[in-house]
């Protein structure tokens, strides 16, 4: 074994790494698979409810189980990749995702399908955590932004492709096809990673550390409790925040405290708490969560506004909602190139300003000009998000030590997922409150338009908070850096 590792290390030192182009293609396919796993299942929920004679509350666990597994485990699998080798863990994750897709497609009962989706989510967590971590090993530093932009594009492609592809597959072949389509793509991703990504050597691993099992368990339970608190419905079937949600939220707070205590006492912690003393790093994670909350508003509010306020049919609503992901897919690579050319510090702020402007546009232009105003706001908001993502990911990942790339990448993914989960609940509540209607499904068009305006006013404020956080962290770094080098 030592001979094999030594040989791999000599190959790395000799510069015999695989082509960055093919390496990025393999990573992009992995990112596509993980995002497709979410969006393609959403469109299948009505067919699944009919196939299993189940309620919406039951079949929605097909989506929740997948997202829960990713959210609860993405940081832990990133750390595991740092310790045991990222390539072999990524291969295991893709294999697990592919095998679970087969189980999903063959599931005879709803609860077996939900269990298989949780396993599929574990594989997706591995892919999400390690794709960004591999950029530092496969792409020159000067091209990091372009690589991050490409990965963002593939994530957007998966999100945009899921509803249309899923609809076609269900119509032609039935609901099982939306899971079995992952199998050939998974096999292709397995081959690409095995053939084109650099072998695991000593340089890419965290040295001398052990896997923190207690920290992993506490973090997973804490994140699962928080995610459930944000997504669980009240016992009466409504969308209100009930005692169950409050209990889960308190459990998450207790779990967070226990996790911090365990990390402070661990010789080899899952997350080194000292890294949060870096103001820039903490601000990047916080801003990542905030902008994801903003983007979730388009998914939560958009369908109601288009159908209830503008009177669009379901088909037309789906067509308009696809505009955002398509713009995102088209702008991702360009955003990455702008990061490489203009630098991450400038483009992070530029992306956030564009998001704030797009949110204001959604709040002001949509009520005034209808669908034209809505599309104009999306056309500014979405590229701003892609620009922020490419720049923020680059800023965080570009100088990370090799032995920490997996866990840092996992934390970026986690902050994004937490923002999406929080946004689904909080922005939905803001929309309902701003509309002033007892039931949003029966609200008058003008009430829905008022809800739209209020929600995106809050979204613009969140983008502004993110700008302040990033700017303040830079000002703090500018004051403290010279002092740290003083004699």
N, C-alpha and C positions, 0 to 999 in steps of 0.2 A: 504493500500500500504506500509506504513512504517513497518507494522508487517511482510509482505512478505520479504522486503529488510533485515530487522533485522534477519530473519530466515536464509536467504541466507548467510549473513555475519557470523552467528554462524556456519553454515556448513563449510564455508571456513576455519574458525579458528580451527575447530575440525579436519581438515584434511580429509574431506569427498569428496574431489574432485574426478572426474571420473578418470579411468585408463589412464595414459599418452599414453599407446599404442593405445587405441581406440580413444583417442582425436587426436593423430597425424594422425591416419588413416582418420579421418573426415576432418582434415585440408588438408591432402594430396589430397583427392578427390576434394576439393574445388580448390586447385591449379591446378590440372589436368584439370578441367573444363575450367578454365579461359584461359589456354594456348591452349587447344584444340579448343577453340572458334576462335582463330586466324588462326591456321595452317589448320584446316579443311575447312575453307572458301576459302583460297587461291586456293586450288586445284579445287574448284567448279566454278571459274570465267568463264572459257570457256563455261561450260554448262549453266550458268546463262545468259551469253551474248546471247546465242542461244535461250534460253527459252523466254527472254524478248525482243529479237530483238534489242539489245543495243550494243553500242560500248564498247571497253575496258575502255576508259576514264570514261564512266558512271558506269560500273559494279565494277570498282576498288573502288568506294565509299562504297561498301559493306564491304571492309576491312578497308578503311580509317575512316569511321564513328565509327567503333568499337574501333580502336586505339585512335581516337581523344577523345572519351568519357573517356577512361581509363586515358589517359595522362592529360586531363584537370581537372579531378575530383578526382584522387586517393588520393591526399593529403587532400582534403576537407572531403572526406568520412572517412579517417583515424581519423581526428580530431573529426568528428561527433560521431564516435565510442567511442572515449575517453570520450565524454560528456554524451551520452545517454546510453552507455553500448554496448560492442563489440559483445556479443553473440546475442542479439536481432537484431542488425544491420546486422550481418553476416547472420542470418536467413532471414532477409528481402532482402539482396542482392542475396542470392541463389534463393529465390522465384522469385525475379524480373528477374534474368537471365533465370530461367526455363520458366516462363511465356512468356518472350520475345522470347525464342526459339520456343515456339508454334506459336507465331505470325509470326516469320520468315518463319517457315515451311508452313504456310497457306497464306502467303502474295500473293495477286492477281496481284500486280504491283511492279515494281522495286523500286519506291520511298517509298512505304510502307515497303518494305523489308529493305531499307536503314535506315528508321526511327526506325524500330524494332531492327536493329543491333546496333543503337546508345543506345537504352534502354538496350540491352543485354550488351553493353560495360559498362554502369553504374553499372550493377550487377557485372560484372567482376572486376571493380575497387574496389568495396567493398570487394570482395573475396581476391584480391591481397593485399590490404592494411591491412586486418585484420588477414590473416593467420599467417604471421610472428609475428604480435603483440601478438597473442595467445600463442606463444611458451613460453614466460616468465611466463605464468600462468599455463601451463600444463606440462612443462618439467623441471626436476632439472637443476640447473645452469651448473653442470658439463657435462650435455648431450646436451647443447644448440647447439654445433657444429654439432652433429649427426642429430639433428632435422632439422637444416638449410640445411644440405646436403640432407636429405630425401626430403624436399620441393623442392630443386633444381633438384633432380632426377625426381620428378613428373612433374615439369615444362618441363623438357627435354623429358619425355615420351609423354606428350601431343603434343609437337612440332614434335616429330618423328612419332607419331601415326597418326596425322592428315592427311597427304597426302595419305598414304596407305588406311586407313579406309575410308576417303572421296571418294577415287577412287572406292573402292568396293561398297559403298553405292549408289553412283551415277549410277554405272553400273547395279546394281540389282533393286534399288527402285526409282531412280531419284534424282534430286537435293534437293528436300524438305527433304529427309532423313538425309542430313548432318546437318540440324538444329534440327530435331525432335529426333535425337539420344541423344541430351543433356537432354531430358525430363526425361527418367528413371534414368539417372545418377544424375540429379539435385534433384529428389525426394529422392534418396539414400543419397545424401549429406545433404539434409534437415533433414532427420531422424538422421543421424550420429551427426550432430552439435547439434540438439535438445536433443539427448539422452546422448551424451558423453562429451560435453564441459561444463565447469563450469558456473553456473548461474552468471549473472551480480550482483556484490555487490558493496558497496561503495568504497572498496579499489581499484577497477580497473578503477575508473572514475576520470576524472579531476574535482577537487572541485572548486566551486564558479565561474566557467567560463561560458561564453555565446558563442554561435556559431557566428562566424564573417561572416555575410552575405556579407558585402561589400568586405572584403578580398577574400572570395570565388569567387565572381563574377569577380573581377579584375584578380585573378590568373587564373581562367578558361579561360577568354578571352585572356589573355596573352599567355598561353600555347597553346590554339587553334590556335592563329595567328602564333606562331612559328612553330607548327607542319604543318600547311598548307603551310607556306613559304618554308618548307623543302620538301614537297611532291607534291605541285601543279605543274602542267605542264604549260609551257608557252602557250599563245594563238595559236601559230602556230603548237602545238602538239608535239613540240620537248622537249628535256630534259634540255634546257638552263635555266639559272636563269634570268628571265625577270623582267619587271616593276612590275607585280603583286606580284612576290616573294619579291622584294625589298620593296614594300609598306607594305606587311604583316610583314616583318622583322622589319621595322621601327615602325609599330604598336605594335609589341611585345616588342620592347625596351621601347616605351612610357608606355605601360601597366606595364612593370616591375618596372619602376620608380614610377608610381602611386601606385603600390602595396606596395613597400617598404615604401613610405610615409604614406600610410594608416596603415600599420602594426606598424610603429613607434608611431602613435597617438592613436592606439586602446588600450582600457583597457583589452581586452581579444582577442589578435591577433590570427589569424589562425596559423601563424608560428612566434615563438619568435625569433626575429633577433639576440638576444644575444647568441643563441646557436651556431651561426656561428663564434663566437669568439673562440670557441673550435677548435684549429687547426686540431686535429685528426679527429673530426667529419666532418669538411669541406673537408679535404683531402680524407676521405673515400667516400664522395659523388662524388667528382671530379674524383677520380680513378674509381668509379663504372661507371660513364658516359664514361670515356675513354676506358675502356675494352669492354663495350658494342659496342662502335664505331668500335673497332677492330673486334669483332665477326661478326658484320654486314658485314664486308668486305668479309667474306667467303660466305655469302648468295648473295651478289651483284656481286662479281667477279667470284665465283666458276662456276656458270652455263655457263658463256661466255667462260671461259678458257677450261672447259671440252668439250664443244661443238665445239667451233671455233678453238682452238689451238690443241686439241687432237683428234677432229673429232668423238666424241662419239655420239651415238644416244640419243634421248630424254629419252628412258627407262633406258639406262645405266647411263646417267647424273643423273637421279632421284635416281638410286641405289647408286651411289657414294656420292651424297649429303646427303643421309640418314646415312652415316657412322658417321658423326659428332654428330648428335643427339643421335645415339645409344651409342657411346662412352661416351657422356655426361651423359646419363641415367645410364650407368654401373658404372661410376666413382663418381657419386654424393654422395652416401652413404659412400663410402670409404673416400672421401674428408672430409666429416663431422667428421668421426672418427679420422682422422689425426688432425683435428682442436682441438678436445677434448684432444687428447694425447699430441700434440706438442705445443698447444697454438695458439691463433689467431694471435698475432704479428708476429711470425715466418712464419706461413703458408700463411699469406697475401703476404709477400715478395716472398715466394717460388712459389706461384701461378703466380704472375706477372712475375717472371723470366722465368717460363715455358712458359708463353704466349709470351714473347719476343723471346725466343728460337724457339717456334713453328712458329712465324711470319717470323723469319729469315729463318727457314727451308722451309716455303712456297715460300719465295722469291728466295732462292738459289737452293734448291733441286728439286722443281717442274720443273723449266726450264731445269735442267740437266737430271733428271731421269723420267720425265713424270708423269704418274699416281702413280708410287711407291713413288716418292718424294712428290707428293701432299698428299697422304695418310699419309706418315711419318710426315709431318708438322701438319696435322689435329690431328694425334694421340698424339702429344705433346701439341698443342694449346688448344684443348678442355678440357682435364683433368685439365690443368692449370687454365682455366676459372672457372671450377667447384670448384677447390680448393680456388681460390680467392673469389668467391661468398660466399661459406660457411664460410670462415674466416672473410671476411669483414662484412657480415651480423651479424655474432656472435659478432664481436668487437663492432659494433654499438648498437646492441639490448640488449646485456647481462646485462648492468647496467642502462638501461633506467627506469625512474620512471614509475610506473603503469599508471598514468594519462596522459602520453605522448607517450605510445607505439604505438597507432594507427597512430598518425601524423608522428612519426619518421619512422615507417614502410612504410607509404605512400611516404615519401620523398626518401627512398631508391628505391622504385619501380619507382618513377618519374625520378630519376637520370638515372636509367637503360633505361627507355623508351626514354628519351631525347637523350641518347647515341645511341640507335638504330635508332631513327628518323634522327639524325644528320649524323650517319654513312651511311645511305641509300643514302643521298644526297652527302655528302662530299667525301666518299670513291668511290662512282660512278664517281664523277668528277675527282678525282685523277686517277682512272683507265682509263678514256677516255683521259686525258691529257698525261699520261705515255705511252699509246698505240700510240699516235701521229697520229691516223687515223681520217678522217673526220666523218665517221660513224662506230660505234663499231660493228654493225650487219654485215657490209661488210668488216671489217678489215681482213687483212691477218693473218695467224696463228702466224707468228713471231711477228707481232705487238701486238696481244693479249697476247702473252707470255711476251713481254716487259711491257705491262700494268699490268700484274699479278705481275711481279717482282717489279715494282715501287710502286704498291699499298701496298704490304706487307712489303716493306721497310719502308713506312710511318707507317704502323701498328706497326712494331717493335719499331719505335721511340715513338709512343704514349704509348706503354707499358712501355718504359723506362721513359717517363715523369711521368707516374703513380708511378713507383718505387721511383723516386726522391721526388714526393709529399708526399708519405707515410713516407719515411725516414726523410724528412725535418720536417714534423709535429711531429715525435717522438723526434727528436733532440730539437725542440722548447719546447715540453712538458717536456723533461728532464731538460732543463735550468730553466723553469718557475715554475715547481712543488715545488722544495725545497724552493724557495723564497716565495711561497704562504703560506708555513707553518712556516716561520720565525717569531719570536716574534716581 
